[in-house]
Amino acid sequence: MTQSRLIGCSLGGLLVALLALQSMPQGTEGSNILGVFTSHSPSHFIVHMSIMKALAEKGHNITVVSSMSPKVTHKSIKHIVIPMSAEDEKILNEGMTGMVKEKPSIWTTMKSIFSSLSLLIDKQVDVLEDKRFQELYLNKGNKFDVVFVGFFFNTYQVALGARFNCPVIASWPGPPMIMVNEVLGNPELLSVPQSHISVAPGKAMDFKQRVQNFVGTLGFNALGLFLHHKYNRFYDRLWGKDKSMPSFEEAQRNVSLAFCNGHGISEGPIRPNVPGIIEIGGIQVKGKADPLPEDIKEFLDKGKHGAILFSLGSNLKGEHIQPEVVETIFKGLSSVKQQVIWKWDDLKNIPGKSENILYKKWLPQDDILAHPKIKLFITHAGKGGVAEAQYHGVPMLALPVFADQPGNADKLVESGYGLQLALTSLEVDEFKAAIKEIIENPKFAQKLKAFSKLYRDRPMTAQESVVYWTEYVIRHHGAAHMQSPLVHMNFIASNNLDVYVIGALVLYIIFIINKIVWKFVWRKLFSKSNTPAQKKKVKKQ
């Protein structure tokens, strides 16, 4: 073959390749994405950062603003940390200590929102007022294609879409609930159990649960009204004087979609969701576990009877728990034959020494739960930890404290994935008995094995869903065509109250007309029948 033919073939092949590339769907590689995660909750932040990591791995340029340093990260993510003051951290810790002393329930959590947890709500505004954050939009050279807002009692932050002139995506660390449904126009139905109601998969609520759900929904709505008042004040404080910014009501109608850390098909409850609700349950779970640190791997491998992971999450520290409860936990765990990895923050002051216990300040929890030696996960029943255990098929013993934890604990017990005990009144014997029951009774592991298979069976992984739908929003400039009409309807219209009033009015008018007609007919009929009788009576007289 001559040199000219070779050149011709090469050019022809190159042209074909270029045409093929041109015909392929245009991606959004290298988009500039901003994540604003102001909630001072490590467990929530892990979910948010797992989303950011999935996008960074696809080549997007990520900037993250947060109030704490990340545990999940990526080399190409730029971090701007605006920390909470030491004084505020102290107040928050004192609030946590107070909650641990109370019996856990959704009502305890709602009460704490008006007291100790109010700091978590109020301090989020400070992050947005910080010069390091404001530089992002004051510097005209910065341009973002989409902004993520980590949702946690901060709905006013949806206005960041208008601030940065780009679409908004909400990241919510749990399944869909009122505050997310409101901005996405997702129907709020009384037939769908709230987070504090435990219903077994495929079952309907009984009468008592329906009453609890109704009262709970009223409570959440009342809380929403209170928070909405706060949001308006925060909005005015941040952007009230800026005429270029929309009103708070208008800003709420500009959320493209929400990533929710749930998977309704496997976890339940089954409910209708608008297209803008994207479920990414288990986003923080890796497809393939990373190698464990050498000390943890060696400790687990030598466990002849398996191992137990004990962690009460990132919000709850050892200092928050009453000393007598810590002593009870140590007595229970030091007496079992399994190896125990115990998450404990103060390694200089550990609960006690035992050959079968390894204390660690921070744990690669997902990677440990993936280890074949793990037989039991003792947990506070936070959504993230429960999802990881369910994914890896590890039975659980729940010791819930606050927020969604009591509801999560009830659900895992109802579904047969483990047991739960009250942390505040924990007894050694019941603690040991529960551990023995879960490890030795195969029914818990069997239930979770079946669930894990269902949980993993999806058309796209959670990470793939994040990438696809984020790029979809960017490609379609906010994807306004996906928006639910409920977003643009007020309370009266969305609940058809005006239709009911008009319907009632029409029925009332029909009733009045009907009454008049029948009254007229009645008079005609009886007046005619009575006239001859009256005449006869007169003649007789």
C-alpha positions in Angstrom: 0.0 0.0 0.0 1.4 3.4 -1.0 2.1 6.2 1.5 -0.7 8.3 0.0 -3.2 5.5 0.5 -2.1 5.1 4.1 -2.5 8.8 4.7 -5.9 8.7 3.1 -7.0 5.7 5.2 -5.8 7.4 8.4 -7.6 10.7 7.6 -10.7 8.7 6.7 -10.6 6.8 10.0 -10.0 10.0 11.9 -13.0 11.6 10.2 -15.2 8.6 11.0 -14.1 8.8 14.7 -14.8 12.5 14.8 -18.3 12.0 13.3 -19.0 9.3 15.8 -17.9 11.5 18.7 -20.0 14.3 17.4 -23.1 12.1 17.2 -22.8 10.9 20.8 -24.8 12.8 23.5 -22.9 15.8 24.8 -21.8 15.4 28.4 -21.2 17.9 31.1 -17.6 17.0 32.0 -15.8 19.6 33.9 -18.9 21.5 35.1 -18.3 23.9 38.1 -20.3 22.6 41.1 -20.7 24.3 44.5 -21.8 22.4 47.6 -23.0 24.5 50.6 -23.3 22.3 53.7 -23.8 24.4 56.8 -25.4 21.9 59.1 -23.0 21.0 61.9 -23.8 17.3 61.7 -20.9 14.9 60.8 -23.3 12.1 59.7 -25.2 14.4 57.4 -21.9 15.8 56.0 -20.8 12.2 55.1 -23.9 11.8 52.9 -23.4 15.3 51.3 -19.7 14.6 50.7 -20.4 11.2 49.2 -22.5 13.0 46.5 -19.7 15.5 45.9 -17.1 12.6 45.7 -19.2 10.8 43.0 -19.3 14.0 40.9 -15.6 14.7 41.4 -14.7 11.2 40.2 -16.5 12.0 37.0 -14.2 14.9 36.4 -16.4 17.8 37.7 -14.8 20.8 39.4 -16.1 20.8 43.0 -16.0 23.5 45.6 -17.4 22.7 49.1 -18.3 25.2 51.9 -18.9 23.6 55.3 -18.7 24.2 59.0 -16.5 21.2 59.6 -13.6 19.3 58.0 -14.7 16.4 55.8 -14.2 12.7 56.5 -15.1 11.8 52.9 -13.1 13.7 50.3 -11.4 13.6 46.9 -8.1 15.1 45.7 -9.9 17.4 43.2 -12.5 18.9 45.7 -11.6 22.4 47.0 -12.7 22.8 50.6 -13.6 26.1 52.4 -14.1 25.3 56.1 -15.9 28.0 58.2 -15.9 26.4 61.7 -18.2 26.9 64.6 -16.7 28.7 67.6 -15.4 26.8 70.6 -18.1 28.4 72.8 -20.8 27.3 70.4 -19.3 23.8 70.2 -19.5 23.6 74.0 -23.2 24.7 74.1 -24.0 22.1 71.5 -22.2 19.3 73.5 -24.1 20.3 76.6 -27.4 20.0 74.6 -26.4 16.5 73.4 -25.6 15.5 77.0 -29.1 16.6 78.0 -30.8 14.7 75.3 -29.0 11.4 76.1 -30.5 11.6 79.6 -34.1 11.7 78.3 -36.1 8.9 76.9 -35.7 9.0 73.1 -38.8 10.0 71.0 -39.8 12.2 68.1 -41.3 14.6 70.7 -38.0 14.8 72.6 -36.3 15.8 69.4 -39.0 18.4 68.5 -38.7 19.9 72.0 -35.0 20.1 71.6 -35.3 22.1 68.4 -36.8 24.9 70.4 -33.9 24.7 72.9 -30.4 23.1 72.5 -30.7 22.2 68.8 -31.8 25.7 67.9 -28.1 26.5 67.8 -27.7 24.1 64.8 -30.4 26.1 63.0 -29.3 29.6 63.9 -25.6 29.2 63.3 -26.0 28.2 59.7 -26.6 31.8 58.8 -23.2 32.8 60.2 -21.5 30.6 57.5 -23.3 32.5 54.7 -22.3 35.8 56.2 -18.6 34.9 56.4 -16.3 36.7 54.0 -14.8 33.5 52.8 -18.2 32.4 51.5 -19.2 35.8 50.2 -16.0 36.0 48.1 -17.4 33.1 46.0 -20.2 35.3 44.5 -18.5 38.8 44.9 -15.7 37.6 42.7 -17.2 37.9 39.2 -14.6 35.4 37.9 -16.4 32.5 39.8 -19.1 30.8 37.8 -21.1 27.7 38.9 -23.3 25.5 36.8 -25.3 24.2 39.8 -25.3 24.7 43.6 -26.1 21.9 46.1 -27.7 22.9 49.4 -27.5 20.4 52.3 -31.0 20.5 53.8 -31.4 20.7 57.6 -33.8 23.3 58.8 -32.4 25.9 56.4 -34.9 26.2 53.5 -34.1 29.8 53.0 -30.8 28.7 51.5 -32.6 27.7 48.3 -32.0 31.3 47.3 -28.4 30.5 46.6 -29.5 29.5 43.2 -30.5 33.1 42.5 -27.4 34.3 44.3 -25.1 32.3 42.0 -27.5 32.5 39.0 -27.7 28.7 38.5 -30.0 25.8 39.3 -30.4 24.4 42.9 -30.3 20.8 43.9 -31.1 19.8 47.5 -29.3 17.1 49.4 -31.4 15.5 52.2 -29.8 12.8 54.5 -33.0 10.8 54.8 -36.1 9.7 52.9 -38.6 12.3 51.6 -40.3 14.3 54.4 -42.3 17.5 54.8 -39.5 20.1 54.4 -38.3 18.5 51.2 -41.7 17.7 49.8 -42.7 21.4 50.3 -40.1 22.8 47.9 -40.4 20.0 45.3 -44.2 19.9 45.2 -44.2 16.3 46.4 -47.6 15.3 47.7 -47.8 15.1 51.5 -50.2 12.2 52.2 -51.6 11.2 55.6 -51.6 7.6 54.3 -47.8 7.7 54.2 -46.1 7.0 57.6 -43.9 9.7 59.0 -40.4 8.9 60.2 -41.5 8.1 63.8 -44.1 5.4 62.7 -42.8 1.9 62.2 -44.7 -0.3 59.7 -43.4 -3.6 58.4 -42.8 -3.8 54.6 -46.0 -4.4 52.7 -48.2 -3.7 55.7 -50.7 -0.9 56.2 -50.9 1.3 59.4 -53.4 0.1 62.0 -55.8 2.5 63.6 -53.4 3.5 66.5 -50.6 4.2 64.0 -52.9 6.2 61.8 -53.8 8.4 64.8 -50.2 8.8 65.8 -49.3 9.6 62.2 -52.1 12.2 62.0 -51.0 13.9 65.2 -47.4 13.7 64.2 -48.1 15.3 60.8 -50.0 18.1 62.6 -46.9 18.5 64.9 -44.5 18.7 61.9 -46.8 21.2 60.1 -46.9 23.4 63.3 -43.1 23.2 63.5 -42.9 24.1 59.8 -45.0 27.3 60.5 -42.6 28.2 63.3 -39.5 27.6 61.2 -41.0 29.4 58.2 -41.1 32.5 60.4 -37.5 32.1 61.2 -36.5 31.4 57.6 -38.2 34.7 56.6 -36.1 36.6 59.2 -32.9 34.8 58.0 -33.7 35.6 54.4 -34.2 39.3 55.2 -31.0 39.3 57.2 -29.0 37.9 54.3 -30.6 39.3 51.2 -33.4 41.7 52.2 -31.7 44.8 51.0 -30.5 43.2 47.7 -33.1 44.2 45.0 -31.6 41.7 42.5 -32.7 38.8 44.8 -36.2 37.3 44.4 -38.6 37.0 47.4 -38.3 34.0 49.6 -41.6 32.6 48.1 -40.2 32.9 44.6 -36.8 31.4 45.6 -38.6 28.3 47.0 -40.0 27.7 43.5 -36.6 27.3 42.0 -35.4 23.9 43.2 -34.6 21.5 40.4 -34.6 18.3 42.3 -33.7 16.7 45.6 -31.4 13.7 46.3 -32.9 11.8 49.2 -30.9 9.2 51.2 -33.6 6.5 51.0 -34.7 3.6 48.8 -38.5 3.2 49.1 -38.8 -0.1 47.1 -36.7 -2.0 49.6 -37.0 0.1 52.8 -40.5 1.4 52.5 -42.9 3.1 52.8 -44.1 2.8 49.3 -45.4 6.2 48.3 -45.9 8.4 45.2 -43.0 10.7 44.4 -42.7 13.4 41.8 -39.8 13.0 39.2 -37.8 15.6 41.1 -37.3 13.3 44.1 -34.3 11.1 43.4 -33.6 8.3 45.8 -29.9 7.5 46.5 -30.1 5.4 49.6 -26.7 4.1 50.6 -24.8 6.7 48.6 -22.0 6.6 51.2 -21.6 2.8 50.7 -18.6 1.9 48.5 -19.1 -0.7 45.7 -15.8 -2.2 46.8 -14.5 -1.8 50.3 -11.1 -0.1 50.8 -8.4 -2.0 52.6 -8.7 -1.7 56.4 -6.0 0.0 58.5 -3.5 -2.7 59.5 -4.3 -2.7 63.2 -8.0 -3.1 62.6 -7.5 -5.8 60.0 -5.2 -7.8 62.3 -7.6 -7.4 65.2 -10.6 -8.6 63.2 -8.7 -11.5 61.5 -7.7 -13.1 64.8 -11.4 -13.2 66.0 -12.2 -16.9 66.1 -15.8 -16.2 67.1 -16.4 -13.2 64.8 -16.5 -9.5 65.8 -18.8 -6.8 66.9 -18.7 -3.1 65.8 -20.0 -0.6 68.4 -20.5 3.0 67.4 -23.1 5.6 68.5 -22.3 7.8 65.6 -20.4 11.0 65.1 -22.7 13.4 66.9 -22.8 11.4 70.2 -19.5 11.3 72.1 -18.5 9.3 75.1 -18.7 12.3 77.4 -22.4 12.8 76.5 -23.3 9.3 78.0 -23.9 8.9 81.7 -20.9 7.1 83.4 -23.0 4.3 84.8 -24.3 3.5 81.3 -20.7 3.5 79.9 -19.7 1.1 82.7 -22.7 -1.2 81.8 -21.7 -1.2 78.2 -18.1 -2.1 79.1 -19.1 -4.9 81.4 -21.3 -6.3 78.6 -18.8 -6.0 75.8 -15.7 -7.2 77.8 -17.6 -10.4 78.7 -18.4 -11.6 75.1 -16.2 -14.0 73.2 -16.2 -11.9 70.0 -13.7 -9.2 69.2 -15.1 -5.7 69.7 -14.2 -2.5 67.9 -15.5 0.4 70.0 -15.7 4.0 68.6 -14.5 6.2 71.5 -13.3 9.8 71.2 -11.1 10.2 74.2 -8.4 7.5 73.9 -6.6 8.8 77.0 -9.7 8.0 79.1 -11.1 4.8 77.9 -14.0 2.9 79.7 -11.7 0.0 80.7 -9.1 -2.4 79.3 -10.0 -5.7 77.8 -8.2 -8.0 75.4 -11.2 -8.3 73.2 -11.8 -4.5 72.8 -10.1 -2.1 70.4 -10.9 1.6 70.9 -10.7 3.9 67.9 -11.4 7.6 67.7 -12.5 7.4 64.1 -13.5 4.3 62.1 -13.9 3.5 58.4 -17.4 2.2 59.3 -18.5 1.1 55.9 -15.3 -0.9 55.3 -15.5 -2.6 58.7 -19.1 -3.6 58.1 -18.0 -5.2 54.8 -15.6 -7.5 56.7 -16.8 -11.1 56.8 -15.9 -11.4 60.6 -18.5 -8.8 61.6 -21.5 -10.5 63.2 -23.2 -7.6 64.9 -23.4 -3.8 64.7 -24.4 -2.0 67.9 -25.6 1.3 66.7 -27.6 4.5 67.6 -29.8 3.7 64.6 -28.7 6.8 62.5 -29.9 6.5 58.9 -26.4 6.3 57.5 -25.2 3.5 59.7 -28.4 1.5 59.4 -28.1 1.7 55.6 -24.5 0.5 55.6 -25.4 -2.5 57.9 -28.4 -3.3 55.7 -26.3 -3.2 52.5 -23.7 -5.6 54.0 -26.3 -7.8 55.7 -25.1 -7.2 59.3 -27.7 -7.6 62.1 -28.1 -4.7 64.5 -28.7 -3.9 68.2 -30.1 -0.4 68.3 -29.6 2.1 71.2 -31.5 5.1 69.8 -31.1 8.6 71.3 -32.9 11.4 69.3 -34.1 12.7 65.9 -35.0 9.9 63.5 -33.2 7.3 65.5 -36.2 5.9 67.5 -38.2 5.5 64.3 -35.3 3.8 62.5 -34.8 1.5 65.5 -38.5 0.6 65.5 -38.4 -0.2 61.8 -35.3 -2.4 62.0 -37.0 -4.4 64.8 -40.3 -4.6 63.0 -38.5 -5.8 59.8 -36.6 -8.5 61.7 -33.1 -7.0 61.3 -32.3 -6.9 65.0 -33.3 -5.7 68.4 -33.4 -2.5 70.4 -32.8 -1.4 74.0 -33.1 1.8 75.9 -29.6 3.4 76.3 -30.7 5.5 79.4 -31.8 2.4 81.4 -29.4 -0.2 80.0 -28.8 -3.2 82.2 -25.8 -5.6 81.8 -27.9 -8.8 81.7 -30.3 -7.6 79.1 -27.5 -6.1 77.1 -25.6 -9.5 77.0 -28.8 -11.4 76.3 -29.6 -9.2 73.3 -26.1 -9.6 71.9 -26.3 -13.4 72.3 -29.7 -13.6 70.8 -28.8 -11.6 67.6 -25.5 -13.4 67.0 -26.7 -17.0 67.7 -30.2 -16.7 66.1 -29.7 -17.1 62.3 -33.1 -15.5 61.5 -31.7 -11.9 61.8 -28.8 -12.6 59.3 -31.2 -14.4 56.9 -33.6 -11.5 56.9 -30.8 -9.0 56.2 -29.3 -11.2 53.5 -32.6 -11.1 51.6 -32.9 -7.4 52.2 -29.4 -6.7 51.0 -30.1 -8.5 47.7 -33.2 -6.2 47.2 -31.4 -3.1 48.3 -28.6 -3.6 45.8 -30.9 -4.4 42.8 -31.3 -1.1 41.0 -31.1 0.1 37.4 -28.3 2.5 38.5 -26.1 2.6 41.6 -26.6 5.6 43.9 -23.4 7.1 42.6 -24.5 6.7 39.0 -27.9 8.3 39.8 -26.2 11.3 41.3 -24.0 11.8 38.3 -26.8 11.3 35.7 -29.4 13.6 37.3 -26.9 16.3 38.2 -25.7 16.4 34.6 -29.3 16.2 33.4 -30.1 19.4 35.4 -27.0 21.1 34.0 -27.8 20.0 30.5 -31.3 21.3 30.7 -30.5 24.5 32.5 -32.4 23.6 35.7 -34.9 21.1 34.1 -37.9 23.3 34.8 -40.1 20.8 32.7 -39.7 18.3 35.6 -41.2 20.7 38.2 -44.4 19.7 40.0 -47.4 22.1 39.5 -47.9 21.9 43.3 -44.8 24.2 43.6 -46.9 27.0 42.0 -50.0 26.4 44.0 -50.9 27.9 47.4 -52.3 25.9 50.3 -55.9 26.5 49.3 -55.4 25.5 45.7 -53.2 22.5 46.3 -55.7 21.1 48.8 -58.8 22.0 46.7 -60.3 24.0 49.6 -61.8 26.5 47.1 -63.4 23.6 45.2 -64.8 22.2 48.4 -66.3 25.5 49.5 -67.9 26.1 46.0 -69.1 22.5 46.0 -70.7 23.0 49.5 -72.2 26.3 48.4 -73.7 24.7 45.3 -75.1 21.9 47.3 -76.6 24.4 49.8 -78.2 26.4 47.0 -79.6 23.2 45.5 -80.9 22.3 48.9 -82.6 25.7 49.3 -84.1 25.6 45.9 -85.3 22.0 46.5 -86.8 23.0 49.8 -88.7 25.9 48.1 -89.9 23.7 45.3 -91.1 20.9 47.6 -92.8 23.5 49.9 -94.6 24.9 46.9 -95.7 21.5 45.7 -96.8 20.5 49.2 -99.0 23.6 49.5 -100.5 23.1 46.1 -101.3 19.4 46.7 -102.7 19.8 50.2 -104.5 23.1 49.6 -106.5 21.5 46.7 -107.4 18.4 48.7 -108.5 20.4 51.7 -110.7 22.9 49.8 -113.7 20.4 49.0 -113.6 19.0 52.5 -113.9 22.5 53.9 -116.8 23.3 51.6 -118.7 20.1 52.7 -118.1 21.0 56.3 -119.7 24.5 55.7 -122.8 23.0 53.9 -123.4 20.6 56.8 -123.4 23.4 59.2 
